[in-house]
């Protein structure tokens, strides 16, 4: 253990304090002495300690341990992580259980064995260090992921008037700390603009944590968002850091916010209003500083009318609402986006970048793009990989039947059937992934972005629906 570890000793017996100090200093620890619970709490406010080693009984009550239990509870209100080791001359199972329930990490009976006491202290310090390192690594991983993603400014193409207006508003909003709600059809790139807002904000050096709210199950909502303490429930074998805590100091992006379980929306509202929360099974209220960005392809006002979304939560998240236009309203951006996707695909697979024929460019601009940018990305990736020669033709895009399928009226199942999707223009069978993606997007479009209804119509759970949608991308 590092010789810089600082231990706070709390005992009303001066001889015991001196004996413990001699033992711990000889092991390389820094030691501070206090004789009352009040003095201990004052010391914890003045300094940062790595561990508290404390007695249970003091001068006011030398048998019940009530003063010591109250001290543990008071320490835990301010610090949920510092290891607490309890000593007492009244070593019973009942006392040990009570101290652990109140938040102590370990227990030793007086008179103690030096080797056992040192082993307990060393073990608790190692465990605390490991948890802190885990939290630090989680933050670092988020930052590294952002670095891997690179400068997303290169991914933003805004030659069209519609996108120039949106980008101008986003650049202005990014400098503030206001909550932003991004709306628009499925596949318009809302998550990309959420990252753009974060990377152009004063919080850009802190992490942006993203959560797909449609994939968070109702039963695990609190654990996922707020974290849980070890032992909070049957499978809680270790303390978990929630998304709000991970985003502290940075931005929290809640994608598909409309699909937040209604029963959990009040809990989400509380942390957004008060900027504080408690871990599941924890007894410490934690403060959090985040910039909130949300996105949805649903009509939240309609969801409020249908009592599927709380009105007070809507007012909390929509300080500024920005609608991302569909691709069909961005004609000037279609070809530049297509060329960008071709370049990325070529780099990804080590290929020569293909060019678009003039007819292919016209076909791209005349297509309706029901799947928006996501669909364009898939079309260009497939064309880059499968095209023969150095130029992509109209036929290689395979848009004709897909366009007909997108505009056709479903005859039996909501969101369309498989009959118009089974073959491409050359009569070849579409891949399973391609078919599945088109079905999912058609069904989602049919239900106006309501993932719960779309999933139910396909016989899927909401989380399974989102897993399949993500896998198909």
C-alpha positions in Angstrom: 0.0 0.0 0.0 1.2 3.5 -0.8 3.0 5.2 2.2 0.9 8.3 1.4 -2.3 6.7 2.7 -4.0 8.8 5.5 -5.9 7.2 8.3 -8.2 8.9 10.8 -8.2 7.2 14.2 -11.3 7.8 16.5 -11.2 6.5 20.1 -11.8 8.1 23.5 -8.9 6.1 25.1 -5.6 8.1 24.6 -3.5 5.0 25.3 -5.2 3.1 22.5 -4.7 6.0 20.1 -1.0 6.2 20.8 -0.6 2.5 20.4 -2.4 2.5 17.1 -0.5 5.5 15.9 2.9 3.8 16.6 1.8 0.7 14.8 0.4 2.4 11.7 3.2 5.0 11.4 5.8 2.2 11.5 3.9 0.7 8.5 4.2 4.0 6.5 0.8 5.4 7.1 0.0 9.0 7.9 -2.2 9.1 11.0 -4.5 11.8 12.6 -6.0 11.3 16.1 -9.5 12.3 17.4 -11.2 11.3 20.6 -14.9 12.1 19.9 -17.4 11.6 17.0 -17.7 15.4 16.7 -14.0 15.9 16.4 -13.8 13.1 13.8 -16.6 14.7 11.6 -14.8 18.1 11.9 -11.5 16.5 10.8 -13.2 14.8 7.8 -14.6 18.2 6.7 -11.1 19.7 6.9 -9.0 17.0 5.3 -9.3 14.1 2.9 -8.6 10.7 4.5 -8.2 7.3 2.9 -9.7 5.3 5.8 -11.4 5.7 9.1 -10.5 3.4 12.0 -12.9 4.0 14.8 -14.2 2.8 18.2 -17.9 2.1 18.7 -18.3 3.2 22.3 -17.4 6.6 23.8 -17.6 8.3 27.2 -21.4 9.0 27.0 -22.3 5.4 26.5 -19.7 2.6 26.8 -21.7 -0.5 26.0 -24.5 0.0 23.4 -22.4 1.3 20.4 -25.1 3.8 19.6 -22.6 6.7 19.4 -20.4 4.8 17.0 -23.3 3.7 14.8 -24.4 7.3 14.6 -20.9 8.4 13.6 -20.8 5.8 10.8 -24.2 7.1 9.5 -23.0 10.7 9.7 -19.8 9.8 7.7 -21.7 8.0 5.1 -24.0 11.0 4.5 -21.0 12.9 3.2 -18.8 10.2 1.8 -20.2 6.9 0.5 -16.8 5.5 -0.5 -14.3 6.0 2.3 -13.5 2.6 4.0 -14.6 2.5 7.7 -13.2 -0.2 10.0 -14.8 -0.5 13.4 -13.2 -1.6 16.7 -15.0 -2.5 19.9 -14.4 -4.4 23.1 -18.0 -5.7 22.9 -17.6 -8.0 20.0 -20.8 -9.8 19.3 -22.4 -11.0 16.1 -25.3 -8.5 16.6 -22.9 -5.5 16.9 -20.9 -6.6 13.9 -24.1 -6.9 11.8 -25.4 -3.5 12.9 -22.1 -1.8 12.0 -22.1 -3.4 8.5 -25.7 -2.5 8.0 -24.9 1.2 8.9 -22.1 1.3 6.4 -18.9 0.0 8.0 -16.7 -2.0 5.7 -15.1 -4.3 8.3 -15.0 -5.1 12.0 -12.3 -6.1 14.6 -12.6 -6.9 18.3 -10.4 -5.4 21.0 -7.8 -6.4 22.0 -6.7 -6.7 18.4 -4.0 -8.8 16.8 -1.6 -6.4 14.9 -1.2 -8.7 11.9 -5.0 -9.1 11.5 -5.7 -5.4 11.9 -3.0 -4.4 9.4 -4.4 -7.0 6.9 -7.9 -5.6 7.2 -6.7 -2.0 6.7 -4.5 -3.0 3.8 -7.3 -4.9 2.1 -9.8 -2.1 2.5 -7.4 0.5 1.1 -6.8 -1.8 -1.9 -10.5 -2.3 -2.5 -11.1 1.4 -2.3 -8.2 2.1 -4.7 -9.6 -0.4 -7.1 -13.1 1.1 -7.2 -11.6 4.6 -7.7 -9.4 3.3 -10.5 -12.4 1.6 -12.1 -14.3 4.9 -12.1 -11.3 6.8 -13.5 -10.9 4.2 -16.3 -14.6 4.6 -17.2 -14.1 8.3 -17.6 -10.9 7.8 -19.6 -12.6 5.3 -21.9 -15.3 7.8 -22.7 -12.7 10.4 -23.6 -10.7 7.9 -25.7 -13.9 7.0 -27.6 -14.4 10.6 -28.4 -10.8 10.9 -29.7 -11.3 7.7 -31.8 -14.4 9.3 -33.3 -12.3 12.2 -34.3 -13.4 15.7 -35.2 -17.1 15.2 -36.2 -17.1 18.6 -38.0 -15.9 16.7 -41.1 -19.1 14.6 -40.9 -21.4 17.6 -41.0 -22.4 18.5 -44.5 -24.6 21.6 -44.7 -24.7 23.0 -48.3 -28.5 23.2 -48.3 -30.3 26.3 -46.9 -32.3 24.1 -44.5 -29.2 22.6 -43.0 -27.3 25.9 -43.0 -30.1 27.4 -40.8 -30.0 24.4 -38.5 -26.2 24.4 -38.2 -26.2 28.1 -37.4 -28.7 27.6 -34.6 -26.8 24.6 -33.2 -23.5 26.6 -33.2 -25.2 29.3 -31.2 -26.9 27.0 -28.8 -23.7 24.9 -28.2 -22.1 27.7 -26.3 -24.8 27.8 -23.7 -25.7 25.2 -21.1 -29.3 25.1 -22.0 -31.1 21.7 -22.4 -31.6 20.9 -26.1 -34.2 18.6 -27.7 -33.4 17.4 -31.2 -36.4 16.2 -33.2 -36.8 14.8 -36.6 -37.5 11.6 -38.5 -35.7 8.3 -37.9 -32.3 8.3 -39.5 -31.7 12.1 -39.8 -28.5 12.0 -37.8 -29.8 13.4 -34.4 -27.1 11.6 -32.5 -24.4 13.1 -34.7 -25.7 16.6 -34.0 -25.8 15.8 -30.3 -22.1 15.0 -30.4 -21.5 18.1 -32.4 -23.2 20.2 -29.8 -21.0 18.7 -27.0 -17.7 19.0 -28.9 -18.4 22.7 -29.6 -19.5 23.5 -26.0 -17.4 24.6 -23.0 -17.8 21.0 -21.8 -15.9 19.5 -24.7 -13.0 18.2 -22.6 -15.4 16.3 -20.3 -17.2 13.1 -21.4 -20.5 12.9 -23.3 -22.4 9.9 -22.1 -25.1 8.5 -24.5 -28.1 6.4 -23.5 -30.6 4.8 -25.8 -33.7 5.2 -23.6 -35.6 2.7 -25.7 -33.2 0.0 -24.7 -33.3 0.6 -21.0 -35.7 -1.9 -19.4 -38.1 -0.6 -16.7 -36.7 -2.9 -14.0 -33.1 -1.8 -14.5 -33.8 1.9 -15.1 -32.6 3.2 -11.8 -29.5 1.0 -11.7 -28.6 2.1 -15.3 -29.2 5.8 -14.8 -28.2 6.3 -11.1 -26.0 3.3 -10.3 -26.3 0.9 -7.4 -24.4 0.0 -4.3 -22.9 -3.4 -3.7 -25.6 -5.7 -2.3 -28.5 -3.4 -3.2 -30.2 -6.4 -4.8 -29.5 -10.1 -5.5 -27.2 -9.6 -8.5 -25.5 -6.4 -7.3 -22.1 -8.0 -6.6 -20.2 -4.8 -7.0 -21.0 -1.0 -6.9 -22.1 0.3 -10.3 -21.6 3.8 -11.5 -24.7 5.2 -13.3 -24.9 7.2 -16.4 -25.6 10.5 -14.6 -22.5 10.1 -12.5 -20.4 9.2 -15.5 -21.5 12.3 -17.3 -20.7 14.6 -14.3 -19.1 17.7 -15.6 -19.9 16.8 -19.2 -23.0 16.1 -21.3 -25.7 13.5 -21.1 -27.4 12.5 -24.3 -30.7 10.7 -23.9 -31.7 9.3 -27.3 -35.2 8.1 -28.0 -36.4 10.0 -24.9 -40.0 9.4 -25.8 -39.6 5.7 -25.0 -38.6 6.3 -21.4 -41.0 4.1 -19.3 -43.8 6.3 -18.0 -43.4 4.9 -14.5 -39.7 6.1 -14.4 -40.2 9.5 -15.9 -40.9 11.1 -12.5 -37.5 9.8 -11.2 -35.8 11.3 -14.3 -37.6 14.6 -13.8 -36.4 14.8 -10.2 -32.7 14.5 -11.0 -33.1 17.0 -13.9 -34.7 19.5 -11.6 -32.6 19.1 -8.5 -29.4 17.8 -10.1 -29.1 15.2 -7.3 -29.7 11.5 -7.0 -29.1 8.4 -4.8 -27.7 5.1 -6.0 -30.0 2.1 -5.6 -29.3 0.8 -2.1 -27.2 3.8 -1.2 -27.9 6.3 1.5 -25.9 9.3 0.2 -27.4 12.0 -2.0 -25.0 12.9 -4.8 -24.8 16.1 -6.7 -24.4 16.1 -10.5 -23.5 18.7 -13.1 -24.5 17.8 -16.6 -25.6 19.4 -19.8 -28.7 17.6 -21.1 -29.3 16.8 -24.8 -32.3 14.7 -25.8 -33.5 13.3 -29.1 -36.7 11.8 -30.4 -38.5 11.0 -33.7 -41.9 11.0 -31.9 -44.4 13.8 -31.4 -44.0 14.5 -27.7 -46.9 16.9 -27.6 -49.1 14.1 -28.9 -47.5 11.7 -26.4 -48.4 14.1 -23.6 -52.0 14.2 -24.8 -52.1 10.4 -24.8 -50.6 10.4 -21.3 -47.6 8.5 -22.5 -45.2 11.3 -21.6 -45.2 13.7 -18.7 -45.8 17.4 -19.5 -43.5 18.6 -16.8 -40.7 16.4 -18.1 -41.3 17.8 -21.6 -40.9 21.4 -20.3 -37.7 20.4 -18.5 -36.0 18.9 -21.7 -37.2 21.3 -24.4 -35.6 24.6 -23.4 -34.4 24.8 -27.0 -35.9 22.5 -29.7 -34.1 22.0 -33.0 -35.7 20.0 -35.8 -33.3 18.1 -38.0 -34.8 18.2 -41.6 -35.3 15.0 -43.5 -32.9 14.2 -46.3 -35.5 14.9 -49.0 -35.5 18.5 -47.8 -31.7 18.7 -48.2 -31.2 18.1 -52.0 -27.9 20.0 -52.1 -26.5 17.8 -49.4 -27.4 14.4 -50.9 -24.5 14.0 -53.4 -21.8 15.4 -51.1 -23.1 13.0 -48.4 -23.1 10.1 -50.8 -19.5 10.9 -51.8 -18.4 11.1 -48.2 -19.9 7.7 -47.4 -18.2 6.2 -50.5 -14.8 7.5 -49.3 -15.3 6.2 -45.7 -16.3 2.8 -47.0 -13.3 2.6 -49.3 -11.0 3.5 -46.5 -12.7 0.9 -44.2 -12.2 -1.9 -46.7 -9.0 -0.8 -48.3 -10.6 -0.1 -51.7 -10.3 2.5 -54.4 -12.9 5.2 -54.0 -15.5 4.9 -56.7 -17.2 7.8 -58.4 -20.9 8.4 -59.1 -22.2 8.7 -62.6 -24.3 11.7 -63.5 -27.3 9.4 -63.8 -26.6 7.9 -60.4 -26.4 11.4 -58.9 -29.8 12.3 -60.4 -31.3 9.1 -59.1 -30.1 9.9 -55.6 -31.6 13.3 -55.7 -35.0 12.0 -57.1 -35.3 9.3 -54.5 -37.6 10.0 -51.5 -35.2 8.6 -48.8 -37.7 7.3 -46.2 -34.7 6.1 -44.1 -32.9 9.4 -44.5 -29.2 9.6 -43.9 -29.0 6.1 -42.4 -30.5 4.6 -45.6 -28.2 6.7 -47.8 -25.2 5.4 -45.8 -26.3 1.7 -46.4 -27.0 2.3 -50.1 -23.6 3.8 -50.7 -21.7 1.2 -48.7 -23.3 -1.6 -50.6 -22.7 0.2 -53.9 -19.0 0.8 -53.1 -18.5 -2.9 -52.2 -20.4 -4.6 -54.9 -20.0 -2.3 -58.0 -17.9 -3.4 -60.9 -15.5 -0.9 -62.5 -14.7 2.5 -61.2 -18.0 4.2 -61.6 -21.3 3.6 -59.7 -24.3 3.4 -62.0 -27.9 4.0 -61.4 -28.5 0.2 -61.5 -25.9 -0.4 -58.8 -27.8 1.8 -56.4 -30.8 -0.5 -56.4 -33.2 2.3 -55.5 -36.2 1.5 -57.8 -37.9 -1.3 -55.9 -36.9 0.0 -52.5 -38.6 3.3 -53.5 -41.7 1.5 -54.5 -41.7 -0.4 -51.3 -41.3 2.7 -49.2 -44.2 4.4 -50.9 -46.5 1.4 -51.2 -49.6 1.2 -49.0 -49.6 -1.8 -46.7 -52.3 -4.3 -47.4 -52.4 -6.5 -44.3 -49.6 -5.9 -41.8 -48.8 -2.4 -40.3 -45.7 -0.9 -41.9 -45.7 -3.0 -45.2 -45.0 -6.6 -46.1 -42.1 -8.6 -47.4 -43.4 -9.0 -50.9 -41.9 -5.8 -52.4 -38.6 -6.2 -50.5 -37.5 -9.7 -51.3 -35.6 -9.1 -54.4 -33.3 -6.3 -55.6 -33.3 -4.8 -59.1 -31.2 -7.6 -60.5 -33.5 -10.3 -59.2 -31.1 -11.2 -56.5 -32.3 -12.0 -53.0 -31.7 -9.2 -50.5 -29.6 -10.1 -47.5 -31.3 -10.9 -44.2 -29.8 -7.9 -42.5 -31.0 -5.6 -45.3 -34.5 -7.1 -45.2 -34.7 -6.8 -41.4 -33.6 -3.2 -41.4 -36.1 -2.2 -44.0 -38.9 -4.0 -42.1 -37.9 -2.4 -38.8 -37.8 1.1 -40.3 -41.1 0.7 -42.2 -42.8 -0.5 -39.1 -41.3 2.4 -37.1 -42.4 4.9 -39.7 -45.9 3.4 -39.8 -46.3 4.0 -36.0 -44.9 7.6 -36.3 -41.7 6.7 -34.4 -43.4 4.9 -31.5 -41.0 2.1 -30.9 -43.2 0.4 -28.3 -46.1 0.0 -30.8 -43.7 -1.0 -33.6 -42.1 -3.6 -31.4 -45.4 -5.0 -30.2 -46.7 -5.3 -33.8 -43.6 -7.5 -34.6 -44.0 -9.6 -31.5 -40.8 -8.1 -30.0 -39.9 -6.5 -26.7 -38.9 -2.8 -27.0 -35.2 -3.7 -26.1 -35.1 -6.5 -28.6 -36.5 -4.2 -31.3 -33.7 -1.7 -30.6 -31.0 -4.4 -30.5 -32.1 -5.6 -34.0 -32.3 -2.0 -35.3 -28.8 -1.3 -34.0 -27.4 -4.7 -35.3 -28.8 -4.0 -38.8 -27.1 -0.6 -39.1 
